[in-house]
Amino acid sequence: MSTSSGRQRSGRSGAGSRRASPDGPDGGRRAGLAARDSLALGDGSDAREGSDVAVSRFVERFAAVMVQSGLPRMPARVFATLLATDTGRLTAAERAERLQVSPAAISGAVRWLSQFNIVSREHEPGSRRDHYRVDNDVWYEVSIRRDQNLARWAACAKEGVEVLGPDTPAGRRMRETLDFFEFVQSELPAMFERWRRHRSTGRPQTR
């Protein structure tokens, strides 16, 4: 009796272990499906995370290039962040979150960018938060304002020629400066017109 009972218990235990074993047909199939689903979910998450990281790195690289060109670091980072968004607009809180900086730092950067009309402020009806945006033709607008700066620089250089004397070494150097400003200023209107025609054709704007 005890031997028979022992065999029965052993048989039940063996059957239970066979049913629970992941090496069995059903267990292996379930494990494979779970692994596949986990892999699929992981791939999507990793892709999104990788894309976000790539965009963040690009923003920092683009900002670094602008800093090397003379822009203050925080305005450059804010500007690059706006350029890299699909909508081209973000609230101050959204920019602070993306750049991991304080709202005060964002506020100072926006003031700097706004004084050059690089970004504009928009108020959304029904919301107490302002959005700041960058237009698609921001570089054209910046260049237009640079043309206005050239006019001021040329006027100042002309005064320098008169003060220093046109026949002095300093006066001749200033005359060369004036000639360059006037040449660039005379060329810009035609270049801007070519750009407007180029853009209106709808052709790709990159080479």
C-alpha positions, 0 to 999 in steps of 0.5 A: 500500500505504501509503495503504491501510494508513493508511486501515485504521489510521485506520479502526480508530482511528476505530472505537475512538474511537467506541466509547470516546466517551461521546457514543455511544449506549452511552456516553451510557446508561452515563453517565446510569445512573452519574449517576442512581446517584450522585445517588440515593446522594448524596441519601440521604447528604445527607438523613441528614447534614442530619437529624443537623445539624438535631438537633444545632442543635435540641439547642443551641437547647433547651439555650440556652433552659434556660441562660437559665432558670438551668441550667448550660450543660453539664448543659443540653446533656447533658439536651437530648441525652438528650431528643432521643434515641429511647431516652432513654438514652446512655453517657457516651462516647456523650454526649461524642462527640455534644457533642464534649466531654471525658468529665470534662465529661460526668461533672460534668454527670451528677452535677449532673442526678442530684442533682435526679433529672433523669437516672437511671443504669442498669447493663446486664447484661454491660456495664461501661458505665453508661447514663444515661436520662431518662424520658418524664415527666421534667417531671412528676417535676421539677414534683413536686419543685418542689412539695416545694421550695415547701413549704420556701420557704413555711416559710422565708418564714413565718419571715421574716414573724415575724422582720421583723414583719408590720407592717413594709414588709419583713414585708409583702413577705415576707407577699406572698411567703408567700401566693404560695408557699402559693397555688401549692402549693395549686393544684399537686395539682389540676393534677397530677391533671388532667395524669394524667387527660389523659395516661391518655386517650392524647390528644395532649399538644401543642397 
